[in-house]
Amino acid sequence: MKILKSNTNKFNHKLDQLLSNRRKKIRSKPVSTLNIINDIKKNGDKALLKYEKKFNNNLNILPNSKQITKLISKLDKNTKQAIDIAFDRIYKFHSLQKFKNISYTDEFKNKIEYKYLPLESVAIYVPGSTVSYPSSVLMNAVPAMVAGVKRIIMINPAYKGKQNPAVLYAAKKCKIKEIYSIGGPAAIAAAAYGTKKIKKVNKIVGPGNLFVAAAKKEVFGDVGIEGMTAGPSEITVVCDKFSNAEWVASDLIAQAEHDPLAQCILISKDKNLVDSVKLEIFKQLKNISRNSIAKKSLMRHGILMYVNSNKKIIEVINKIAPEHLELNVKNYKTFVSKIKNSGSICLGKYAVMAMTDYNVGSNHILPTNGSAKYSSGISVNEFYKRISYIKLSKKGIESLGPSVITLANYEGLVGHAISVKKRIRRK
């Protein structure tokens, strides 16, 4: 793990460089991604099956209902119950996010309305293949359900055609009727442009690896995507002398096990605490099944920072703009109001990021790669579009029209001016 000290020369430069190097890797667009997309656009299901066979050793892209029901029936009771609890809590919190339509009538009886309409169709991308994330099904689909999206499809890689029963059960909870065992750029292209077997959608959401993120950017414009970079994962933990080194180390490892490109950053004014966390990390790494992935993440992109003031800590956090931020400090209230850039903020020693990934109720699909500086995580808002409705009265256009004519003529748009002028009563 890289070690940075704020009281040394070129601290800011070194931090910028470390952040930039990782972001460049994530933002790079592999040539193969564009080639795959173009192949799907041209050859449809034939190309889709080719890539599934190549990358996932999968020949069954459309599982039937009997297969799904059989797999779900084998899922253990405890896992079903855990998904039920998470679904209920996520649904409840996201139900509070519904927008109210706006209606305004001015003194001329002109009426302006602002109505929120659900998208007609969305595809949720749920990472899979070697791992399975039923939690990501809920985080993607529940907000879409609450918004009122009629058609929600799930694209989820299935290695050797084997689907995960927990993912399928979560999809059932969300009333998803279309499930496709596909993944990677090919899946994104199929959802964006459609094939004979897959009807195209209006928007694609959900986290994925480097290739999935690149594919989503390529299809944007032909189809909507969420207004952020979603993945690979990130966490920044701020700790002090009161923090538990064992707990903090486990929080960093929990994020590192996602992806070799995941970034875990520790910030503290207390050198002894940071040293203790470092020792704990190497001790605990031995105990997790995905230790090789976590180790790569921590060694390549992990950063341990000694920062000598609260002011500087806040500055560094806002520069990083982490996906997840844990303020594992006694005086977190000192920090929280001054932090402007983060996907989510966990307050205090018990607010562990892993809880927010599952059943607290907040959404775990959050902006990464610095995009928390200008965007937010998945919410109900992601699945709405807004339409303005304008009704003008005779009095309204006669009262406001002359100033519109003036501005239109000033901008050289004479046609605009004439179209208004024709509706104004001749004097």
Buried (B, 14 or more C-beta within 10 A) or exposed (E): BBEBBBEEEEBBEBBEEBBEEBBEBBBEBEEEBBEBBEBBBEEBBEBBBBBBEEBBEBEBBEBEEEBBEEBBEEBEEEBBEBBBEBBBBBBEBBEEBEEEEEEEEEEBEBBBBBBBEBBEBBBBBBBBBEEBBBBBBBBBBBBBBBBBBEBBBBBBBBBEBBBBBBBBBBBBBBEBEBBBBBBBBBBBBBBBBBBEBBEBBBBBBBBBBBBBBBBBBBBBEEBBBBBBBBBBBBBBBBBBEEBBBEBBBBBBBBBBBBBBBBBBBBBBBBEEBBBBBBEBBEEBBEEBEBBEBBBBBBEBBBBBBBBEEBEBBBBBBBBBBBBBBBBBBBEBEEBBEEBEBBBBBBBEBEBBBBEBBBBBBBBBBBBBBBBBEEBBBBBBBBBBBEEEEEEBBEEBBBBBBEEBBEEBBEEEEEEBBEEBBEEBEEE
